[in-house]
Amino acid sequence: MNYHAPWWLPGGHAQTIWPALQNRSGRLAVPPYRRERWPTPDDDFVDVDWLDGPATAPLLVLFHGLEGSSGSHYALALGQWVQVQGWGLAVAHFRGCSGEINRAPRAYHSGDFAEIGWMLALLRARHTGPLYAVGVSLGGNALLRWAQEAGSTAATVVQALASVSAPVDLAASGQAIGRGLSRQVYTRMFMKTMKPKALQKLAQFPGLFDAKALHAAQDLYDFDNVFTAPLHGFKDTRDYWQRASA
């Protein structure tokens, strides 16, 4: 199946910005999510927002993008579609993305296949119907990394998966978002929320990273070098982008 964009939305920028504007206009109502908090093996937590369907109906699990949540426009639109189909939806929040800072000295990243595998295993164990997974942007890359690591066993967990707008080459994507219009729009938007959350983490764990370097960070390369990479076992941004790419 090929995707054909509407003629009046030419190019990736228009197709990215228009849905976000529609969400701000209130055209996509927030559905009646039911939230569950799951304890993690490292004494932390993740929040999962549910739209419940019949026990034997298909369950779709969504892994959101960078700084996304169950309130993201694509999650709201998917929630509407799922309800029409009579399915269930589970929006699995990455750590720190559900509106409350997580407890552990870590956050989330594009290659977090272990976290996705853990969440999918729990969902598979409790749901009797078909299980499908979709990841958007960062979540799409992480989901593909899980599929790579799981290999043939992935089919025993999910019936199918889809990855939407995933930055499968993190170095190329990082360079693209760091220049031109992308830098002025997307990078600024991400940094506006990522820096404060990182500083909250530093308040939890003094000395975890260099605060001055974080304040000086101007793009995702700088931010990942100071925060994302060292907190998640990577040497630096280059190492992170190389090893986490799908």
Secondary structure, DSSP 8 states (H G I E B T S, - for coil): ------TTS-HHHHHHHHHHHHHHTT-S-----EEEEEE-TTS-EEEEEEE---TTS-EEEEE--TT--TTSHHHHHHHHHHHHHT-EEEEE--TT-SSS--SSS----TT-HHHHHHHHHHHHHH--S-EEEEEETHHHHHHHHHHHHHGGGGGGT-SEEEEES--SSHHHHHHHHTSHHHIIIIIHHHHHHHHHHHHHHHHHSTTSS-HHHHHH--SHHHHIIIIIHHHTT-SSHHHHHHHH--
